[in-house]
Amino acid sequence: MKSNWKVLALMALLSSVITLAAYNLLGFNQRDVIFNESAPTPTITGRLAALTGNGPTAAPGDFSTAAEAVTPTVVHIRTTMTRTVRQQQVPDIFREFFGDEFGGQGGGRPRRQQGQASGSGVIISKDGYIVTNNHVVQDADEVEVIMTDKRSFKAKVIGTDPLTDLAVIKVEANNLPAITLGDSDALKLGEWVLAVGYPLDLESTVTAGIVSAKGRGIGILNQNARQQNDPKGDTPIEAFIQTDAAINPGNSGGALVNLRGELVGINSAIASATGYYSGYGFAVPVSLVKKVSADLLKYGNVQRGYLGILPIELNSTVAKERNAKVGRGIYVDEVVDNGAAQAAGLKKGDVIVKMEGQPLDSDAQMREIIGRRRPGDAVTVTVNRDGTERDFRVELRNRNGGRDIIKKTEATASTALSTLGAEFEELSAQQAKQLGITGGVRVKSIRDGKLAETDVEEGFIIVKANGRNVKTTKDLQAIMSAVKEGEGLMLIGMYPNSSRMYYYAVPV
């Protein structure tokens, strides 16, 4: 009996030590949000607990079990936003006769219009965190979340990532029904899936279909990125799950789930000539959703790792042009100086045929694999070099060439400036001297942002912002990133042909 008692005590002690070691090794004691998981796990006091689990089971072709489990976790999101409309400028000669009433609202001055939009979201934690699409909450002044039980909450946008079209919002509530996050890598072509959301402003709706394709790039996020006119911007990550489950406007941000009721994707787009369902929908895989939402919650921005190459997706034609030894994979057309690939030993002309043991067929697939990792993480890259395959261990780097996490303030400074919706240029010393000022930043062009909501015109020279001198775009960027929620931006400056100082309040 004494011997058995000692054995049991030793086993209990070893179990505790192993549990504690795993808890610290996996980083659970540093995480920030508890996600729902169906498998029994040790109690976790931090946030961002394990993201996977096994959901309810159902017989093949039985959709009711999954639909019943998932529907309460998918919410209706309604947003209110203010758009600025610039009317046609009225010639001065007519304004002299008719005044500002001619043409309405002073002709040429911006007029603010309020609009509403709606989408869907998925509850990922019991304490009120919800994942949705970036385009659902982008530019929203107010975000309202409506549960399936008709409860309504005001939501706060925690973080957004246009490069994956994902966002996380938060409502002040507890004990909410949270979805189980599944494994999109385990999805198979032809597998049944359900799309759950609020299409066409209807009540909660469930549709069924199969997985038609994986790792699909459709160019929609690249198109949005080009509209931002940022030549230094990162390349969006498109590796969508394609499904023929009916998805319509309003489904954006809703859940794509398997028959166990596990989230496998966030519905984001449809392929349609009319704007309504005509065959295929596309969802961001949950493998990417897990990482992006975790980063937004823990760091405030997405921590991206960079491989440091200029990739070209191979096919038989490109392989012949590049004299590649294989016809499939990612051709390394250029290796960035001091980048991760160069440090690992990759060279121009290499063909990446596998990453983390997975055969690579597309650039979208490669970007998704890298997109799940942070700076400092290592990936195994299999390269075909002159007909021979070699493995390389590549330690990803951040956009500055280091391995450290980039703080939110550094990453969002340029984003804060971009919200003004304008292109800026710095005055030369000679130009500043001619104007009788020590320096300034000229508004070169105005697109559609916060400056479009004011009377600021192109050519305006910013001399001060919020009481601080502005001589370079970096000065303006630093001031913008320091503006807190609820505060505004006061610009002081002049126009080239006027000695008068102008004051503009910008709602940021």
VENWOTA-V434358 format. One record per residue. N is the residue number from 1. RES is the residue in one letter. PSI is psi in whole degrees, 0 to 359 (* if undefined). OMEGA is omega in whole degrees, -180 to 180 (* if undefined). NEAR is the number of other ideal C-beta (glycine too) atoms within 10 Angstrom. Layout:
n:N res:RES psi:PSI omega:OMEGA near:NEAR
n:N res:RES psi:PSI omega:OMEGA near:NEAR
This chain:
n:1 res:M psi:315 omega:-180 near:5
n:2 res:K psi:320 omega:-179 near:6
n:3 res:S psi:316 omega:179 near:7
n:4 res:N psi:321 omega:-180 near:8
n:5 res:W psi:319 omega:180 near:9
n:6 res:K psi:320 omega:179 near:10
n:7 res:V psi:315 omega:180 near:10
n:8 res:L psi:319 omega:180 near:10
n:9 res:A psi:318 omega:179 near:10
n:10 res:L psi:318 omega:179 near:10
n:11 res:M psi:319 omega:179 near:10
n:12 res:A psi:319 omega:180 near:10
n:13 res:L psi:314 omega:179 near:10
n:14 res:L psi:320 omega:179 near:10
n:15 res:S psi:318 omega:180 near:10
n:16 res:S psi:317 omega:-180 near:10
n:17 res:V psi:316 omega:-179 near:10
n:18 res:I psi:317 omega:179 near:10
n:19 res:T psi:314 omega:-179 near:12
n:20 res:L psi:319 omega:180 near:12
n:21 res:A psi:316 omega:179 near:10
n:22 res:A psi:321 omega:180 near:11
n:23 res:Y psi:315 omega:180 near:17
n:24 res:N psi:322 omega:-178 near:11
n:25 res:L psi:319 omega:-179 near:9
n:26 res:L psi:354 omega:175 near:13
n:27 res:G psi:14 omega:-177 near:11
n:28 res:F psi:331 omega:-178 near:19
n:29 res:N psi:357 omega:179 near:12
n:30 res:Q psi:1 omega:-174 near:11
n:31 res:R psi:165 omega:-165 near:20
n:32 res:D psi:343 omega:-178 near:14
n:33 res:V psi:141 omega:178 near:23
n:34 res:I psi:114 omega:176 near:21
n:35 res:F psi:152 omega:-180 near:25
n:36 res:N psi:135 omega:175 near:20
n:37 res:E psi:140 omega:-173 near:19
n:38 res:S psi:335 omega:-180 near:17
n:39 res:A psi:139 omega:179 near:10
n:40 res:P psi:131 omega:179 near:6
n:41 res:T psi:160 omega:176 near:13
n:42 res:P psi:150 omega:178 near:11
n:43 res:T psi:132 omega:-177 near:7
n:44 res:I psi:124 omega:-176 near:17
n:45 res:T psi:339 omega:-180 near:10
n:46 res:G psi:189 omega:177 near:15
n:47 res:R psi:171 omega:-175 near:18
n:48 res:L psi:57 omega:178 near:22
n:49 res:A psi:186 omega:-177 near:20
n:50 res:A psi:142 omega:-171 near:17
n:51 res:L psi:359 omega:-176 near:23
n:52 res:T psi:165 omega:178 near:16
n:53 res:G psi:174 omega:180 near:18
n:54 res:N psi:123 omega:-177 near:13
n:55 res:G psi:192 omega:179 near:24
n:56 res:P psi:156 omega:-179 near:15
n:57 res:T psi:153 omega:179 near:11
n:58 res:A psi:155 omega:177 near:19
n:59 res:A psi:151 omega:179 near:8
n:60 res:P psi:130 omega:180 near:6
n:61 res:G psi:357 omega:178 near:8
n:62 res:D psi:109 omega:-177 near:12
n:63 res:F psi:346 omega:-170 near:16
n:64 res:S psi:322 omega:-178 near:11
n:65 res:T psi:311 omega:180 near:16
n:66 res:A psi:317 omega:-179 near:26
n:67 res:A psi:318 omega:-179 near:19
n:68 res:E psi:322 omega:-178 near:13
n:69 res:A psi:325 omega:-171 near:20
n:70 res:V psi:322 omega:-173 near:27
n:71 res:T psi:316 omega:180 near:17
n:72 res:P psi:342 omega:-177 near:16
n:73 res:T psi:354 omega:-179 near:24
n:74 res:V psi:129 omega:-173 near:29
n:75 res:V psi:160 omega:175 near:30
n:76 res:H psi:130 omega:180 near:24
n:77 res:I psi:126 omega:175 near:28
n:78 res:R psi:133 omega:-177 near:19
n:79 res:T psi:150 omega:174 near:20
n:80 res:T psi:132 omega:-178 near:13
n:81 res:M psi:156 omega:179 near:16
n:82 res:T psi:124 omega:177 near:14
n:83 res:R psi:150 omega:178 near:14
n:84 res:T psi:127 omega:180 near:16
n:85 res:V psi:124 omega:176 near:10
n:86 res:R psi:125 omega:178 near:14
n:87 res:Q psi:164 omega:-178 near:14
n:88 res:Q psi:135 omega:-179 near:9
n:89 res:Q psi:132 omega:177 near:12
n:90 res:V psi:130 omega:179 near:18
n:91 res:P psi:143 omega:-178 near:12
n:92 res:D psi:323 omega:-176 near:7
n:93 res:I psi:324 omega:179 near:8
n:94 res:F psi:326 omega:-179 near:12
n:95 res:R psi:329 omega:179 near:17
n:96 res:E psi:326 omega:-178 near:9
n:97 res:F psi:318 omega:-171 near:7
n:98 res:F psi:347 omega:180 near:12
n:99 res:G psi:191 omega:-175 near:10
n:100 res:D psi:347 omega:-179 near:13
n:101 res:E psi:339 omega:179 near:10
n:102 res:F psi:126 omega:179 near:14
n:103 res:G psi:351 omega:176 near:17
n:104 res:G psi:130 omega:173 near:12
n:105 res:Q psi:36 omega:174 near:13
n:106 res:G psi:19 omega:177 near:17
n:107 res:G psi:112 omega:179 near:18
n:108 res:G psi:339 omega:178 near:16
n:109 res:R psi:148 omega:-179 near:15
n:110 res:P psi:139 omega:178 near:17
n:111 res:R psi:130 omega:-175 near:13
n:112 res:R psi:133 omega:178 near:11
n:113 res:Q psi:139 omega:179 near:9
n:114 res:Q psi:142 omega:178 near:10
n:115 res:G psi:164 omega:179 near:10
n:116 res:Q psi:153 omega:176 near:12
n:117 res:A psi:166 omega:180 near:19
n:118 res:S psi:157 omega:179 near:20
n:119 res:G psi:202 omega:-178 near:26
n:120 res:S psi:167 omega:177 near:27
n:121 res:G psi:165 omega:-178 near:32
n:122 res:V psi:126 omega:179 near:28
n:123 res:I psi:122 omega:-177 near:24
n:124 res:I psi:353 omega:176 near:27
n:125 res:S psi:151 omega:-175 near:23
n:126 res:K psi:340 omega:-179 near:16
n:127 res:D psi:20 omega:165 near:16
n:128 res:G psi:9 omega:177 near:21
n:129 res:Y psi:135 omega:-175 near:26
n:130 res:I psi:135 omega:176 near:29
n:131 res:V psi:142 omega:-180 near:28
n:132 res:T psi:190 omega:175 near:29
n:133 res:N psi:148 omega:175 near:25
n:134 res:N psi:320 omega:-176 near:23
n:135 res:H psi:347 omega:176 near:21
n:136 res:V psi:322 omega:-175 near:26
n:137 res:V psi:358 omega:-178 near:23
n:138 res:Q psi:132 omega:178 near:16
n:139 res:D psi:14 omega:-179 near:14
n:140 res:A psi:136 omega:174 near:20
n:141 res:D psi:324 omega:178 near:10
n:142 res:E psi:142 omega:178 near:13
n:143 res:V psi:124 omega:179 near:25
n:144 res:E psi:135 omega:179 near:18
n:145 res:V psi:128 omega:-180 near:22
n:146 res:I psi:123 omega:-179 near:18
n:147 res:M psi:169 omega:178 near:19
n:148 res:T psi:337 omega:178 near:15
n:149 res:D psi:15 omega:175 near:7
n:150 res:K psi:2 omega:175 near:7
n:151 res:R psi:144 omega:-177 near:12
n:152 res:S psi:139 omega:-180 near:12
n:153 res:F psi:146 omega:168 near:19
n:154 res:K psi:137 omega:-177 near:10
n:155 res:A psi:151 omega:176 near:23
n:156 res:K psi:136 omega:177 near:13
n:157 res:V psi:117 omega:-178 near:17
n:158 res:I psi:318 omega:-179 near:17
n:159 res:G psi:153 omega:179 near:22
n:160 res:T psi:155 omega:177 near:24
n:161 res:D psi:94 omega:-179 near:20
n:162 res:P psi:335 omega:-176 near:19
n:163 res:L psi:341 omega:174 near:22
n:164 res:T psi:0 omega:-177 near:26
n:165 res:D psi:43 omega:178 near:28
n:166 res:L psi:154 omega:177 near:27
n:167 res:A psi:154 omega:175 near:29
n:168 res:V psi:130 omega:176 near:27
n:169 res:I psi:168 omega:-175 near:25
n:170 res:K psi:134 omega:171 near:20
n:171 res:V psi:150 omega:180 near:23
n:172 res:E psi:89 omega:180 near:10
n:173 res:A psi:160 omega:-180 near:14
n:174 res:N psi:164 omega:178 near:8
n:175 res:N psi:39 omega:177 near:8
n:176 res:L psi:154 omega:177 near:21
n:177 res:P psi:115 omega:-177 near:17
n:178 res:A psi:142 omega:-178 near:22
n:179 res:I psi:156 omega:173 near:25
n:180 res:T psi:129 omega:179 near:24
n:181 res:L psi:129 omega:-176 near:26
n:182 res:G psi:210 omega:-175 near:26
n:183 res:D psi:104 omega:-179 near:18
n:184 res:S psi:337 omega:178 near:25
n:185 res:D psi:332 omega:-177 near:12
n:186 res:A psi:353 omega:179 near:11
n:187 res:L psi:143 omega:179 near:21
n:188 res:K psi:149 omega:176 near:9
n:189 res:L psi:134 omega:-178 near:10
n:190 res:G psi:354 omega:180 near:8
n:191 res:E psi:141 omega:179 near:13
n:192 res:W psi:139 omega:174 near:19
n:193 res:V psi:158 omega:177 near:25
n:194 res:L psi:141 omega:173 near:22
n:195 res:A psi:126 omega:-177 near:28
n:196 res:V psi:129 omega:180 near:26
n:197 res:G psi:200 omega:-176 near:28
n:198 res:Y psi:70 omega:-177 near:26
n:199 res:P psi:146 omega:174 near:24
n:200 res:L psi:31 omega:179 near:12
n:201 res:D psi:23 omega:176 near:13
n:202 res:L psi:175 omega:173 near:12
n:203 res:E psi:175 omega:-178 near:9
n:204 res:S psi:130 omega:-174 near:20
n:205 res:T psi:138 omega:179 near:19
n:206 res:V psi:129 omega:174 near:21
n:207 res:T psi:157 omega:-176 near:21
n:208 res:A psi:151 omega:177 near:17
n:209 res:G psi:193 omega:178 near:19
n:210 res:I psi:164 omega:174 near:14
n:211 res:V psi:115 omega:-176 near:23
n:212 res:S psi:328 omega:-179 near:18
n:213 res:A psi:163 omega:176 near:12
n:214 res:K psi:156 omega:179 near:19
n:215 res:G psi:35 omega:-175 near:20
n:216 res:R psi:128 omega:173 near:18
n:217 res:G psi:128 omega:-177 near:20
n:218 res:I psi:358 omega:174 near:17
n:219 res:G psi:1 omega:-175 near:10
n:220 res:I psi:321 omega:180 near:18
n:221 res:L psi:326 omega:175 near:23
n:222 res:N psi:323 omega:179 near:14
n:223 res:Q psi:317 omega:178 near:10
n:224 res:N psi:322 omega:180 near:16
n:225 res:A psi:321 omega:179 near:16
n:226 res:R psi:328 omega:179 near:13
n:227 res:Q psi:336 omega:177 near:10
n:228 res:Q psi:345 omega:175 near:12
n:229 res:N psi:44 omega:178 near:11
n:230 res:D psi:99 omega:-176 near:12
n:231 res:P psi:339 omega:-179 near:6
n:232 res:K psi:6 omega:-177 near:6
n:233 res:G psi:155 omega:178 near:14
n:234 res:D psi:158 omega:177 near:14
n:235 res:T psi:129 omega:178 near:12
n:236 res:P psi:157 omega:179 near:22
n:237 res:I psi:110 omega:177 near:27
n:238 res:E psi:109 omega:175 near:25
n:239 res:A psi:59 omega:-170 near:24
n:240 res:F psi:151 omega:165 near:28
n:241 res:I psi:125 omega:179 near:25
n:242 res:Q psi:134 omega:-179 near:22
n:243 res:T psi:155 omega:176 near:28
n:244 res:D psi:13 omega:170 near:17
n:245 res:A psi:138 omega:-176 near:23
n:246 res:A psi:119 omega:178 near:19
n:247 res:I psi:129 omega:-177 near:28
n:248 res:N psi:169 omega:174 near:22
n:249 res:P psi:132 omega:-174 near:16
n:250 res:G psi:334 omega:175 near:22
n:251 res:N psi:343 omega:-178 near:30
n:252 res:S psi:129 omega:-179 near:28
n:253 res:G psi:355 omega:180 near:32
n:254 res:G psi:183 omega:-171 near:33
n:255 res:A psi:139 omega:165 near:31
n:256 res:L psi:121 omega:-173 near:33
n:257 res:V psi:157 omega:174 near:30
n:258 res:N psi:182 omega:-176 near:25
n:259 res:L psi:356 omega:173 near:23
n:260 res:R psi:1 omega:179 near:18
n:261 res:G psi:19 omega:-180 near:25
n:262 res:E psi:139 omega:178 near:26
n:263 res:L psi:125 omega:177 near:30
n:264 res:V psi:350 omega:179 near:27
n:265 res:G psi:162 omega:174 near:30
n:266 res:I psi:117 omega:-177 near:30
n:267 res:N psi:132 omega:-172 near:32
n:268 res:S psi:326 omega:-172 near:29
n:269 res:A psi:163 omega:174 near:22
n:270 res:I psi:152 omega:175 near:22
n:271 res:A psi:108 omega:-173 near:15
n:272 res:S psi:143 omega:176 near:15
n:273 res:A psi:345 omega:-177 near:6
n:274 res:T psi:347 omega:-175 near:7
n:275 res:G psi:356 omega:178 near:9
n:276 res:Y psi:168 omega:-174 near:13
n:277 res:Y psi:130 omega:176 near:21
n:278 res:S psi:28 omega:173 near:13
n:279 res:G psi:314 omega:-173 near:12
n:280 res:Y psi:144 omega:173 near:20
n:281 res:G psi:165 omega:-175 near:29
n:282 res:F psi:138 omega:-176 near:25
n:283 res:A psi:142 omega:175 near:28
n:284 res:V psi:126 omega:-178 near:28
n:285 res:P psi:145 omega:-176 near:25
n:286 res:V psi:336 omega:176 near:30
n:287 res:S psi:324 omega:178 near:24
n:288 res:L psi:324 omega:179 near:23
n:289 res:V psi:318 omega:180 near:24
n:290 res:K psi:311 omega:-175 near:23
n:291 res:K psi:314 omega:-178 near:21
n:292 res:V psi:313 omega:-180 near:29
n:293 res:S psi:322 omega:178 near:31
n:294 res:A psi:317 omega:179 near:22
n:295 res:D psi:316 omega:-179 near:20
n:296 res:L psi:324 omega:-179 near:24
n:297 res:L psi:324 omega:-175 near:22
n:298 res:K psi:320 omega:-174 near:19
n:299 res:Y psi:343 omega:-177 near:17
n:300 res:G psi:349 omega:177 near:14
n:301 res:N psi:167 omega:-177 near:20
n:302 res:V psi:128 omega:179 near:24
n:303 res:Q psi:108 omega:-175 near:22
n:304 res:R psi:135 omega:173 near:23
n:305 res:G psi:145 omega:-177 near:23
n:306 res:Y psi:135 omega:179 near:18
n:307 res:L psi:327 omega:177 near:26
n:308 res:G psi:43 omega:176 near:22
n:309 res:I psi:161 omega:168 near:25
n:310 res:L psi:107 omega:-172 near:12
n:311 res:P psi:149 omega:172 near:19
n:312 res:I psi:124 omega:-180 near:19
n:313 res:E psi:127 omega:-175 near:17
n:314 res:L psi:144 omega:162 near:25
n:315 res:N psi:184 omega:-174 near:12
n:316 res:S psi:323 omega:-179 near:10
n:317 res:T psi:311 omega:-179 near:9
n:318 res:V psi:321 omega:180 near:13
n:319 res:A psi:321 omega:179 near:18
n:320 res:K psi:319 omega:180 near:11
n:321 res:E psi:323 omega:-176 near:12
n:322 res:R psi:0 omega:-180 near:15
n:323 res:N psi:38 omega:179 near:7
n:324 res:A psi:150 omega:-178 near:20
n:325 res:K psi:344 omega:179 near:14
n:326 res:V psi:157 omega:-176 near:13
n:327 res:G psi:358 omega:180 near:13
n:328 res:R psi:146 omega:179 near:17
n:329 res:G psi:194 omega:-179 near:27
n:330 res:I psi:116 omega:-180 near:25
n:331 res:Y psi:130 omega:179 near:22
n:332 res:V psi:100 omega:-177 near:24
n:333 res:D psi:336 omega:180 near:13
n:334 res:E psi:144 omega:176 near:13
n:335 res:V psi:125 omega:-177 near:21
n:336 res:V psi:135 omega:178 near:15
n:337 res:D psi:135 omega:178 near:8
n:338 res:N psi:21 omega:178 near:10
n:339 res:G psi:177 omega:-177 near:19
n:340 res:A psi:317 omega:-178 near:26
n:341 res:A psi:317 omega:179 near:27
n:342 res:Q psi:317 omega:180 near:15
n:343 res:A psi:329 omega:-179 near:14
n:344 res:A psi:344 omega:178 near:19
n:345 res:G psi:7 omega:178 near:15
n:346 res:L psi:151 omega:-177 near:23
n:347 res:K psi:160 omega:174 near:12
n:348 res:K psi:134 omega:-178 near:12
n:349 res:G psi:345 omega:175 near:17
n:350 res:D psi:153 omega:174 near:24
n:351 res:V psi:118 omega:178 near:25
n:352 res:I psi:116 omega:-177 near:23
n:353 res:V psi:338 omega:178 near:18
n:354 res:K psi:151 omega:173 near:16
n:355 res:M psi:125 omega:-175 near:22
n:356 res:E psi:36 omega:177 near:14
n:357 res:G psi:355 omega:-179 near:8
n:358 res:Q psi:128 omega:175 near:13
n:359 res:P psi:134 omega:-178 near:11
n:360 res:L psi:126 omega:178 near:23
n:361 res:D psi:341 omega:-175 near:16
n:362 res:S psi:158 omega:175 near:18
n:363 res:D psi:322 omega:179 near:18
n:364 res:A psi:319 omega:179 near:20
n:365 res:Q psi:317 omega:180 near:20
n:366 res:M psi:317 omega:-179 near:25
n:367 res:R psi:326 omega:179 near:22
n:368 res:E psi:318 omega:179 near:25
n:369 res:I psi:314 omega:179 near:21
n:370 res:I psi:325 omega:-178 near:20
n:371 res:G psi:343 omega:179 near:21
n:372 res:R psi:356 omega:-173 near:18
n:373 res:R psi:162 omega:-177 near:17
n:374 res:R psi:166 omega:174 near:19
n:375 res:P psi:137 omega:-178 near:21
n:376 res:G psi:340 omega:176 near:15
n:377 res:D psi:146 omega:-180 near:14
n:378 res:A psi:142 omega:175 near:14
n:379 res:V psi:146 omega:176 near:20
n:380 res:T psi:120 omega:-177 near:13
n:381 res:V psi:124 omega:177 near:28
n:382 res:T psi:123 omega:-173 near:19
n:383 res:V psi:138 omega:170 near:25
n:384 res:N psi:113 omega:-179 near:20
n:385 res:R psi:112 omega:-180 near:16
n:386 res:D psi:37 omega:176 near:9
n:387 res:G psi:356 omega:180 near:9
n:388 res:T psi:135 omega:-180 near:8
n:389 res:E psi:136 omega:178 near:12
n:390 res:R psi:146 omega:177 near:13
n:391 res:D psi:138 omega:176 near:10
n:392 res:F psi:141 omega:174 near:16
n:393 res:R psi:112 omega:-175 near:10
n:394 res:V psi:122 omega:177 near:26
n:395 res:E psi:112 omega:-175 near:14
n:396 res:L psi:151 omega:180 near:23
n:397 res:R psi:162 omega:176 near:23
n:398 res:N psi:179 omega:-174 near:20
n:399 res:R psi:345 omega:177 near:14
n:400 res:N psi:1 omega:179 near:11
n:401 res:G psi:3 omega:179 near:15
n:402 res:G psi:185 omega:-179 near:12
n:403 res:R psi:4 omega:-175 near:15
n:404 res:D psi:160 omega:174 near:12
n:405 res:I psi:133 omega:178 near:17
n:406 res:I psi:126 omega:-177 near:19
n:407 res:K psi:157 omega:-177 near:11
n:408 res:K psi:320 omega:-177 near:15
n:409 res:T psi:323 omega:179 near:13
n:410 res:E psi:317 omega:-174 near:14
n:411 res:A psi:330 omega:-174 near:19
n:412 res:T psi:358 omega:-179 near:18
n:413 res:A psi:312 omega:180 near:17
n:414 res:S psi:327 omega:178 near:16
n:415 res:T psi:319 omega:179 near:16
n:416 res:A psi:318 omega:180 near:19
n:417 res:L psi:324 omega:-178 near:20
n:418 res:S psi:339 omega:179 near:19
n:419 res:T psi:341 omega:177 near:17
n:420 res:L psi:340 omega:176 near:24
n:421 res:G psi:37 omega:-177 near:17
n:422 res:A psi:162 omega:174 near:22
n:423 res:E psi:134 omega:-175 near:14
n:424 res:F psi:155 omega:172 near:17
n:425 res:E psi:144 omega:-178 near:11
n:426 res:E psi:145 omega:176 near:17
n:427 res:L psi:143 omega:172 near:21
n:428 res:S psi:165 omega:179 near:10
n:429 res:A psi:323 omega:-180 near:9
n:430 res:Q psi:318 omega:179 near:8
n:431 res:Q psi:318 omega:180 near:15
n:432 res:A psi:319 omega:-180 near:17
n:433 res:K psi:319 omega:179 near:12
n:434 res:Q psi:328 omega:-180 near:11
n:435 res:L psi:354 omega:179 near:17
n:436 res:G psi:28 omega:178 near:8
n:437 res:I psi:164 omega:-178 near:16
n:438 res:T psi:347 omega:-180 near:12
n:439 res:G psi:170 omega:180 near:19
n:440 res:G psi:174 omega:180 near:23
n:441 res:V psi:124 omega:-178 near:25
n:442 res:R psi:139 omega:173 near:19
n:443 res:V psi:103 omega:-175 near:20
n:444 res:K psi:318 omega:178 near:12
n:445 res:S psi:153 omega:179 near:13
n:446 res:I psi:126 omega:179 near:19
n:447 res:R psi:256 omega:-179 near:14
n:448 res:D psi:85 omega:-180 near:14
n:449 res:G psi:205 omega:-176 near:17
n:450 res:K psi:325 omega:179 near:20
n:451 res:L psi:333 omega:178 near:26
n:452 res:A psi:345 omega:179 near:17
n:453 res:E psi:2 omega:-179 near:20
n:454 res:T psi:182 omega:178 near:19
n:455 res:D psi:8 omega:178 near:12
n:456 res:V psi:133 omega:179 near:21
n:457 res:E psi:158 omega:178 near:12
n:458 res:E psi:138 omega:-177 near:13
n:459 res:G psi:347 omega:179 near:13
n:460 res:F psi:136 omega:-179 near:24
n:461 res:I psi:115 omega:-179 near:20
n:462 res:I psi:123 omega:180 near:25
n:463 res:V psi:323 omega:178 near:22
n:464 res:K psi:150 omega:175 near:17
n:465 res:A psi:124 omega:-177 near:23
n:466 res:N psi:40 omega:175 near:16
n:467 res:G psi:359 omega:-179 near:8
n:468 res:R psi:143 omega:-180 near:11
n:469 res:N psi:141 omega:178 near:16
n:470 res:V psi:113 omega:178 near:25
n:471 res:K psi:338 omega:180 near:17
n:472 res:T psi:164 omega:177 near:15
n:473 res:T psi:332 omega:177 near:16
n:474 res:K psi:324 omega:176 near:14
n:475 res:D psi:313 omega:-179 near:19
n:476 res:L psi:322 omega:179 near:23
n:477 res:Q psi:317 omega:-180 near:19
n:478 res:A psi:321 omega:179 near:17
n:479 res:I psi:318 omega:180 near:22
n:480 res:M psi:318 omega:-177 near:23
n:481 res:S psi:342 omega:-180 near:17
n:482 res:A psi:352 omega:180 near:14
n:483 res:V psi:125 omega:-178 near:16
n:484 res:K psi:164 omega:-180 near:6
n:485 res:E psi:132 omega:180 near:6
n:486 res:G psi:347 omega:179 near:6
n:487 res:E psi:167 omega:179 near:11
n:488 res:G psi:184 omega:179 near:12
n:489 res:L psi:122 omega:178 near:21
n:490 res:M psi:116 omega:-180 near:13
n:491 res:L psi:136 omega:176 near:25
n:492 res:I psi:132 omega:-179 near:16
n:493 res:G psi:198 omega:-174 near:21
n:494 res:M psi:167 omega:173 near:19
n:495 res:Y psi:149 omega:-174 near:16
n:496 res:P psi:326 omega:-176 near:11
n:497 res:N psi:19 omega:-180 near:6
n:498 res:S psi:140 omega:178 near:8
n:499 res:S psi:356 omega:-179 near:8
n:500 res:R psi:143 omega:175 near:6
n:501 res:M psi:137 omega:-179 near:11
n:502 res:Y psi:148 omega:-180 near:17
n:503 res:Y psi:127 omega:180 near:9
n:504 res:Y psi:131 omega:173 near:16
n:505 res:A psi:123 omega:-177 near:10
n:506 res:V psi:123 omega:-179 near:20
n:507 res:P psi:96 omega:180 near:12
n:508 res:V psi:* omega:* near:18
